[in-house]
Amino acid sequence: MVKGDLYREVVKIVNKWKPLKRYKRELASYSDIRDFIDEKLNSKRRSKISVKAKNNIAKTDISVGNNKVAIEIKYNLNGAGKVRYLVDEIRTQSKAYNEGLIVLLLGRTNKSDIHDIIDGVKDVRKNLNRGRVYKFPIKIIEKSNWIKKTKKDYEEKSY
C-alpha cells in the first residue's frame, strides 16, 4: 500500500457515511462512524485494518490503521474558542499520525467558524509540510444534521 492510499480510502468512506440518527452529543456518534468505517474498510480484506474510537494517541476520536489516519469529530462547533481548540488539536494530531487527518463536523456549525477552521488548517499545513516530500493532508467534512431552511435530514460538504 502506497503512503496516502489508506487516507484516501477513509475519506471516501467518511463521505459516504450517513448518521444513523440525529446525535445530541459528539460521543454518541463514535460507534456509528467507527463501525461504518470498519465494515467498509475491512469487509473484503484478509488482514484487517484497526479502527478504534477514543485512541489515547494525541487524544484522537477515531484512529485508523495504527497511527495512520486520525478522525477528529466535532459536534455543534461554534465560537472562536472552540475553533482555536480544534486547530490546536489538529496541530497535535498531525504530528502523531502518518497519512492524514479528517475533521468531521456534525450538528450545527457556524459558516464563519468553518472559514476560520479552514484558515487554521492552512496555517498548520504550511508549517507542517515545510521540507516534506509527502504533504500531510487535512480534510474537513461537514455533515450537518440541522439545517434551518431545508427539509433535508442533513447537508454534506467537503472542504
Order of alpha helices (4+ residues) and beta strands (2+ residues): alpha-alpha-beta-beta-beta-alpha-beta-alpha-beta-beta
